[in-house]
Amino acid sequence: MEAIGKNVYLESGNPGVVLGVLKSDHGLLMIDAPFRLEDQRTWRSYLINLGGGVDKLLVMLDTHIDRTLGIRAMESNVLGHENSVEILNNRPTSARGQDIDAGADWEPFDLPANIRWVVPDMTYSDTLSVYWDEHPVVLRHRPGAHTAGTWLQYDVEKILFVGDSVVLHQPPFLAWSDLNIWLEELELLGSETYKGYKIVSGRNGVLKLRSIEKMREFLVDVKEVVEKVASKDGSVDALLAEVPALLKGLSFNKSLTQLYHNRLAWGLEQYYKRHYLASKEDQKGEN
């Protein structure tokens, strides 16, 4: 566990997402959860030794399976965006159900056959401030990378957790995204608004400014590919044929090529169906 500010800690040694925790006299405000049983036990042990007040609250930065599988084991109240409720209520109880994102970090590991997904006890719509001491923790809905995406901002330490809005050395998860909004959010991240902040990726930890620009460049490429296929009234197969070329624009461990190919292909297909094919069907219905 690494301290990145006063009473702000990260754990980046587990597969899946980077975990965070803010300690106060009131209690521990946790950010996401590990999905493996052994990592859950270790993380709980770290939290016990960390001290702080008796209360616990876990903030779910989005509903991705990597960060929601282990939430029940954290034994705390859960806070997330209101869009997460419908997604989690409609998710199959099998972790390997057909509508779960392919190419996720949990896939190479053994998981329980059936899972009781945790729906947030508390939700918010746009912005929420949590006052556990004199300095608030602010949650903001950022639906670019995920329709239920949350950024967690702690101004007193100038720290911002951005979940999957920026990822390095791997393709992003596209299925629940909106590329136009996402690009606007990345522009905001690189602006004066967050100058001097430590920006924490949910997959890679504290980022350099250049990493945000690389993320933006990749999403621009993805957007151009999707729009090119859509303009030609292309099929999903035509879109998926572009996956190898898009992957070449990323630097990653080549042993993970198949996993990342699956991730990008799945995400592109779901994104295309939601944003292009669905709208075409709606237009046909109106005619």
RABELVEN-V525806 format. One record per helix or strand of 2 or more residues. SS is the DSSP state (2 for helix, 1 for strand). FROM is the first residue (numbers start at 1). LEN is the number of residues. If there is no record, write none. Layout:
# RABELVEN-V525806
SS:FROM:LEN, SS:FROM:LEN
This chain:
# RABELVEN-V525806
1:2:4, 1:8:4, 1:19:5, 1:27:5, 2:37:14, 1:55:5, 2:65:4, 2:72:3, 1:77:5, 2:83:7, 1:122:3, 1:127:4, 1:137:5, 1:150:5, 2:155:3, 1:159:3, 2:163:3, 2:179:11, 2:192:3, 1:198:4, 1:205:2, 2:209:23, 2:236:5, 2:243:5, 2:254:33
